[in-house]
Amino acid sequence: MSLISKSATIKESKLPKGAWLVVALLFFIGALNYLDRIMITTMRSSIINAMPMSDAQFGLLTSAFLWTYGILSPFAGFLADKFNRSRVVIGSLFVWSIVTWLTAYSKTFEQLLATRILMGISEACYIPASLALIADYHRSTTRSLATGIHMTGIYIGSSLGFLGGLIAENHTWNYVFIFFGCVGVVYSLVVLLFLRDLPKSKTNIDIEKSENKINFFAGIKDLFRRGPFLLMLGYWGLIAIIGWFIIGWLPTYYKEHFNLSQSIAGLYATGYLYPAEIVGLLSGGFLADMWSRTNRLARIQLPALGLCIAAPCIFLASGTTILTFAIIAFMVYGTTKSFGDPNMMPMLCMVADPRYRATGYGILNFFATIIGGCAIYAGGILRDSKIDLSKMFQFAAFAMIICAILLFMARPKPRPDGE
């Protein structure tokens, strides 16, 4: 190793002050982000009893949120590239918490629908800005693990969505939104005291921001002319279809394939899968950071290898008659498929212009959200056509191999800044 390489390695190993504090603060914001958006789905009976609506209308509440969230993600990412990332994060948290609080005062379906659209607008700003902020503080040696820890907060927030239904049963559905809205407002004031962007003198990204004008359409054009970005976009969109499809239909598969009750099938589909995915987030981040010290493409190749393990697990689980084997196979799938989540922003850092990292992630988020939502609906159409879920899961396994190939094909050139 040359003297220059040794010097660069030493420099990379010294994290900026507050690097892990940023991750800790964002961990709880991420958990609240997903808790606030998901808990409405667990309060269906309480909300419909208080505000009569059809199942189609209730479903539209979530669909409207996802459509708004997905469409605005690229623009929200651009805001984080153009302005102060930490302030975008705090502003997003504060506004969506106010919207959460206001939701409690909805009297009609139209008012409730309006608050879900406002929630989609405000929450769209969070993910691109937070991941770009983590990438600014954590360069190379800790970037994937730091991202994985933050994503763990998101998964925990998702798994705590049941609290909405639980609290609504003992109080009212309005109380739930008031409580978590107030929690978010108070926490945004706490975060305001501690969360900061990385000082300009400590990152080349901020220097480039000050020297070059940030333009949304120029950023979009720059991203889409990069071959590795297009491959990653294909991977992220296809893996979103697979992920949303399996999450949406796994409880039904357990129930029908193994003749289980609805409650037990739901427990097996979530109680085993979510912990496995959290293990995958943390181990995928840690292993990618370790391997990246000797392999520049580790953060791209590790998720690809994970999919090569996940695909046969899904294929075998779809045909087995042994419940225990199916549970284990889906847990292995959840673990290894999740290697991609802590490495998506690190991958993007290897490909995108540093000025457009958040914009790039916003585009990825747009595709994942819109396409993922369509995947669940498409699964219903296939079910209506009498196509067995086992066959659809086998197709998902084949699609995962395509995702792995797309990642193996993505070989970005080394960046001058060493990222």
matplotlib code that plots the C-alpha trace (Angstrom):
import matplotlib.pyplot as plt

x = [0.0, 1.4, 1.9, -1.0, -3.3, -2.4, -3.0, -6.4, -7.3, -6.4, -8.4, -11.4, -11.3, -11.6, -15.3, -16.5, -17.7, -21.3, -21.4, -23.1, -25.3, -26.8, -27.6, -29.1, -31.3, -32.4, -33.1, -36.0, -37.2, -37.3, -39.3, -41.8, -42.0, -43.2, -45.3, -47.3, -48.0, -48.8, -50.9, -54.0, -54.3, -54.5, -57.4, -59.8, -62.7, -62.4, -62.3, -65.1, -67.3, -66.8, -66.8, -68.8, -67.0, -66.6, -63.6, -62.7, -62.6, -60.6, -58.1, -57.9, -56.6, -53.3, -53.2, -53.5, -50.7, -48.4, -49.1, -48.4, -45.4, -43.9, -44.6, -43.1, -40.0, -37.7, -38.6, -38.2, -34.8, -33.8, -34.8, -32.2, -29.6, -30.4, -30.8, -29.7, -30.3, -30.8, -33.3, -35.3, -35.3, -36.5, -39.0, -40.4, -40.8, -42.4, -44.9, -46.0, -46.4, -48.7, -50.6, -50.8, -52.3, -54.7, -55.9, -57.6, -60.0, -61.3, -65.0, -65.6, -63.9, -62.9, -61.1, -59.4, -58.3, -56.9, -54.8, -53.3, -52.3, -50.7, -48.9, -47.6, -46.3, -44.5, -43.1, -41.7, -39.0, -37.6, -35.9, -33.8, -32.6, -31.8, -29.9, -27.9, -27.1, -25.8, -23.7, -22.2, -21.1, -20.1, -17.7, -16.6, -15.7, -19.0, -21.4, -23.4, -23.6, -24.8, -27.4, -28.4, -28.9, -31.1, -33.2, -33.6, -35.4, -37.8, -38.5, -39.1, -41.5, -43.4, -43.6, -45.0, -47.9, -50.2, -50.0, -52.5, -55.2, -54.3, -54.6, -57.7, -59.5, -58.8, -59.4, -60.4, -58.9, -58.6, -56.5, -53.9, -53.2, -53.1, -50.7, -48.2, -48.6, -47.5, -44.6, -43.4, -43.7, -41.8, -39.1, -38.6, -37.8, -35.3, -33.6, -33.5, -30.9, -28.5, -28.9, -26.6, -25.3, -21.6, -19.5, -18.5, -14.8, -15.1, -16.8, -16.1, -19.8, -20.6, -17.7, -19.1, -22.5, -21.2, -19.2, -21.8, -25.4, -27.9, -30.6, -33.4, -33.6, -29.9, -29.6, -32.2, -30.4, -27.1, -28.4, -30.2, -27.2, -25.2, -25.4, -24.8, -27.6, -30.1, -29.1, -29.6, -33.0, -34.0, -32.9, -34.6, -37.9, -37.9, -36.9, -39.7, -42.2, -40.9, -40.8, -44.2, -45.8, -44.4, -45.3, -48.8, -49.5, -47.4, -50.1, -52.6, -50.0, -49.5, -53.2, -54.1, -51.0, -50.8, -54.5, -53.8, -56.1, -55.9, -54.3, -51.6, -50.9, -50.4, -48.1, -45.9, -45.8, -44.7, -43.4, -40.6, -40.0, -39.5, -36.8, -35.0, -35.0, -33.6, -30.8, -30.2, -30.0, -27.4, -25.3, -25.6, -24.3, -21.5, -20.3, -20.4, -18.2, -15.7, -15.5, -15.3, -11.8, -10.5, -13.2, -14.3, -17.6, -18.5, -21.5, -22.9, -21.8, -22.9, -26.6, -26.3, -24.9, -27.7, -30.3, -28.5, -29.2, -32.7, -34.0, -33.7, -35.1, -38.3, -38.5, -38.2, -40.6, -43.2, -43.4, -42.7, -45.4, -43.3, -44.4, -41.1, -39.0, -41.1, -40.7, -37.0, -36.7, -38.6, -36.5, -33.3, -34.9, -35.8, -32.2, -30.3, -32.7, -32.3, -28.6, -29.6, -31.4, -28.4, -26.3, -28.6, -27.5, -23.8, -24.2, -25.7, -22.8, -20.5, -22.5, -24.2, -22.8, -22.4, -24.6, -27.6, -27.4, -30.8, -32.4, -31.2, -32.6, -35.8, -36.1, -35.4, -38.0, -40.5, -40.1, -40.1, -43.3, -45.3, -44.3, -44.5, -48.1, -49.0, -47.5, -49.9, -52.8, -51.4, -51.2, -54.9, -55.6, -53.6, -55.4, -58.7, -57.4, -57.0, -53.2, -51.7, -49.5, -46.9, -46.4, -46.2, -43.6, -41.6, -41.7, -40.5, -37.5, -36.7, -37.0, -34.6, -32.0, -32.5, -32.0, -28.7, -27.6, -28.4, -26.3, -23.3, -23.5, -23.3, -19.6, -19.1, -15.7, -13.6, -14.4, -11.7, -12.8, -12.3, -16.0]
y = [0.0, 3.4, 6.3, 8.2, 5.2, 4.8, 8.4, 8.2, 5.2, 6.9, 10.0, 7.9, 6.1, 9.3, 10.1, 13.7, 14.8, 13.8, 11.2, 8.5, 11.1, 11.9, 8.2, 7.9, 11.0, 9.8, 6.3, 7.5, 9.9, 7.0, 4.9, 7.6, 8.3, 4.7, 4.4, 7.5, 6.4, 2.7, 2.9, 4.0, 0.6, -1.0, 1.2, 0.3, -0.8, 2.2, 4.7, 3.1, 3.0, 6.7, 7.7, 5.4, 4.6, 1.7, -0.6, 1.0, 4.4, 3.1, 1.5, 4.8, 6.5, 4.5, 4.6, 8.4, 8.6, 6.3, 8.0, 11.4, 10.2, 8.5, 11.3, 13.9, 11.9, 13.2, 16.8, 16.2, 14.8, 17.8, 20.1, 18.2, 18.7, 22.3, 23.4, 22.4, 18.6, 18.7, 21.5, 19.6, 16.6, 18.6, 20.5, 17.3, 15.8, 18.9, 19.3, 15.6, 15.6, 18.6, 16.8, 13.7, 15.8, 17.5, 14.1, 13.6, 16.4, 15.0, 14.7, 13.4, 11.0, 13.9, 15.6, 12.4, 11.8, 15.4, 14.8, 11.6, 13.5, 16.2, 13.4, 12.0, 15.5, 16.1, 12.6, 12.5, 14.9, 12.7, 9.6, 11.2, 13.9, 11.6, 9.1, 11.8, 13.3, 10.0, 9.6, 13.0, 12.1, 8.4, 8.0, 4.5, 2.6, 3.0, 4.2, 0.9, 0.0, 3.5, 3.3, -0.1, 1.1, 3.9, 1.5, -0.7, 2.2, 2.3, -1.4, -1.1, 1.7, -0.5, -3.4, -1.0, 0.0, -2.3, 0.3, 2.3, -0.4, -1.3, 2.3, 3.0, 0.0, 1.4, 5.1, 6.5, 6.6, 10.4, 10.0, 8.0, 10.7, 13.5, 11.5, 10.6, 14.0, 15.7, 13.2, 14.2, 18.0, 17.7, 15.5, 17.9, 20.6, 18.4, 17.4, 21.1, 21.5, 18.8, 17.9, 19.7, 19.4, 18.4, 21.7, 22.8, 22.6, 18.8, 17.6, 18.0, 17.7, 21.0, 22.7, 21.5, 22.8, 26.2, 26.3, 24.7, 25.7, 22.9, 22.5, 19.9, 19.1, 19.1, 16.6, 14.3, 14.4, 13.7, 10.7, 9.1, 9.3, 7.1, 3.4, 2.1, 4.3, 2.9, -0.6, 0.2, 1.8, -1.4, -3.4, -1.2, -1.2, -4.9, -5.8, -3.5, -5.5, -8.7, -7.3, -5.7, -8.7, -11.2, -8.9, -8.5, -12.1, -14.1, -14.3, -15.6, -18.2, -19.5, -19.7, -21.5, -23.6, -24.9, -24.6, -22.2, -19.7, -16.1, -15.0, -17.7, -17.1, -13.4, -14.1, -16.4, -13.9, -11.0, -12.3, -14.3, -12.2, -8.7, -9.9, -11.7, -8.5, -6.5, -9.0, -8.6, -4.8, -4.8, -7.7, -6.5, -3.1, -4.5, -7.1, -4.5, -2.1, -4.8, -6.2, -2.7, -2.4, -4.9, -4.8, -1.5, -3.0, -4.8, -2.7, -3.7, -7.3, -8.2, -7.5, -9.4, -12.4, -12.1, -12.4, -15.5, -17.1, -15.6, -16.7, -20.5, -20.1, -18.5, -21.2, -24.1, -22.5, -22.1, -25.9, -27.5, -29.1, -28.7, -25.6, -25.4, -25.5, -22.8, -20.5, -21.0, -20.5, -17.2, -16.1, -16.7, -14.8, -11.9, -11.8, -12.0, -9.9, -7.1, -6.8, -4.3, -1.8, -0.6, -0.4, 1.4, 4.9, 3.8, 2.4, 5.6, 7.5, 5.5, 6.4, 9.8, 13.3, 14.2, 17.2, 15.0, 12.1, 12.9, 13.6, 10.3, 8.5, 10.3, 8.9, 5.4, 5.9, 7.1, 3.9, 1.6, 3.1, 3.4, 0.1, -1.7, -0.5, -1.8, -5.2, -5.8, -4.9, -7.1, -10.0, -9.6, -9.7, -12.9, -14.4, -13.6, -15.5, -18.6, -18.5, -20.3, -18.3, -20.9, -20.2, -16.5, -17.0, -19.1, -16.2, -13.9, -16.2, -15.9, -12.1, -12.0, -13.6, -10.9, -8.3, -10.0, -9.9, -6.2, -5.5, -7.6, -5.6, -2.3, -1.5, 2.2, 3.7, 4.8, 8.3, 10.9, 11.5, 7.8, 7.0]
z = [0.0, -1.0, 1.4, -0.2, 0.2, 3.8, 4.4, 2.7, 4.8, 8.1, 7.1, 6.2, 9.6, 11.5, 11.4, 11.7, 15.2, 15.8, 13.0, 15.1, 16.9, 13.5, 13.0, 16.5, 16.0, 12.5, 13.9, 16.0, 13.3, 10.8, 13.2, 13.8, 10.0, 9.3, 12.4, 11.6, 8.1, 8.8, 12.0, 10.2, 8.6, 12.0, 13.1, 10.3, 12.5, 14.9, 12.0, 10.0, 13.1, 13.7, 10.1, 7.8, 4.5, 2.1, 2.0, -1.3, 0.4, 3.3, 0.8, -1.0, 2.1, 1.8, -2.0, -2.0, 0.5, -1.6, -4.9, -3.4, -1.6, -4.7, -7.2, -5.0, -3.9, -6.7, -6.0, -2.3, -2.9, -4.9, -2.0, 0.2, -2.5, -3.0, 0.6, 4.1, 4.5, 8.3, 8.1, 5.4, 7.8, 10.7, 8.7, 7.3, 10.8, 12.2, 9.3, 9.2, 13.0, 12.7, 9.9, 12.1, 14.9, 12.6, 11.3, 14.7, 13.9, 10.6, 10.5, 7.0, 4.6, 2.4, 5.3, 6.2, 2.6, 2.5, 5.6, 4.0, 0.9, 3.1, 5.0, 1.7, 0.7, 4.1, 4.6, 1.0, 2.1, 4.8, 3.4, 0.6, 2.9, 5.9, 3.8, 2.0, 5.4, 6.7, 3.6, 4.2, 7.7, 7.0, 4.2, 3.1, 6.2, 8.1, 5.5, 4.9, 8.6, 9.5, 6.8, 8.0, 11.6, 10.3, 8.2, 11.2, 12.9, 9.9, 10.1, 13.8, 13.2, 10.7, 13.1, 15.8, 13.6, 15.7, 18.5, 16.6, 16.7, 20.3, 21.6, 19.5, 21.2, 24.7, 23.9, 20.5, 17.0, 17.4, 20.6, 18.6, 16.1, 18.8, 20.9, 18.1, 16.5, 19.8, 20.2, 16.7, 17.4, 20.7, 19.1, 16.2, 18.7, 20.4, 17.1, 16.1, 18.9, 17.8, 14.1, 11.8, 8.3, 8.0, 8.0, 4.5, 5.3, 6.0, 2.8, -0.9, -1.5, 0.1, -1.7, -5.0, -4.0, -3.5, -6.7, -9.0, -9.5, -8.5, -11.2, -11.0, -14.7, -15.1, -12.3, -13.8, -17.1, -15.5, -13.6, -16.5, -18.8, -16.3, -17.2, -13.7, -12.4, -14.9, -13.9, -10.3, -11.1, -12.8, -9.8, -7.3, -9.3, -9.8, -6.2, -5.0, -7.0, -5.4, -1.9, -1.9, -3.5, -1.0, 2.0, 0.6, -0.2, 2.3, 4.9, 2.3, 1.1, 4.7, 5.3, 2.1, 1.6, 5.1, 6.2, 9.0, 10.7, 9.7, 12.9, 12.9, 9.2, 9.9, 12.8, 10.7, 7.9, 10.0, 13.3, 11.7, 8.6, 10.2, 12.7, 9.9, 7.7, 10.6, 10.9, 7.2, 7.4, 10.2, 8.9, 5.3, 6.3, 8.5, 5.9, 3.1, 5.1, 5.9, 2.4, 0.8, 2.4, -0.1, -2.9, -4.3, -5.6, -2.3, -1.7, -5.1, -5.1, -1.6, -2.3, -5.6, -3.7, -1.2, -3.9, -5.3, -1.9, -1.4, -4.8, -4.3, -0.8, -2.2, -4.9, -2.5, 0.1, -2.6, -3.2, 0.2, 2.3, 5.5, 7.4, 9.4, 6.3, 4.6, 7.7, 7.7, 3.9, 4.1, 7.0, 5.0, 2.1, 4.4, 5.7, 2.5, 0.4, 2.9, 2.1, -0.5, 1.7, 3.8, 0.6, -1.8, -0.9, -0.7, -4.2, -5.4, -3.9, -6.2, -9.3, -8.9, -9.0, -5.3, -5.8, -6.8, -4.3, -2.6, -6.0, -7.2, -4.2, -4.7, -8.2, -6.9, -4.2, -6.8, -8.8, -5.8, -4.3, -7.5, -8.9, -5.6, -5.1, -8.5, -7.6, -4.8, -7.1, -9.9, -7.5, -6.9, -10.6, -11.0, -8.0, -9.6, -12.7, -10.5, -10.7, -7.7, -5.3, -5.5, -9.2, -8.5, -5.8, -8.2, -10.7, -7.9, -7.4, -11.1, -11.0, -8.1, -10.3, -12.8, -10.1, -9.1, -12.8, -13.0, -10.0, -11.2, -14.4, -12.6, -12.4, -11.9, -12.5, -9.4, -8.3, -7.9, -4.3, -3.5, -3.0]

ax = plt.figure().add_subplot(projection="3d")
ax.plot(x, y, z, "-o")
ax.set_aspect("equal")
plt.show()
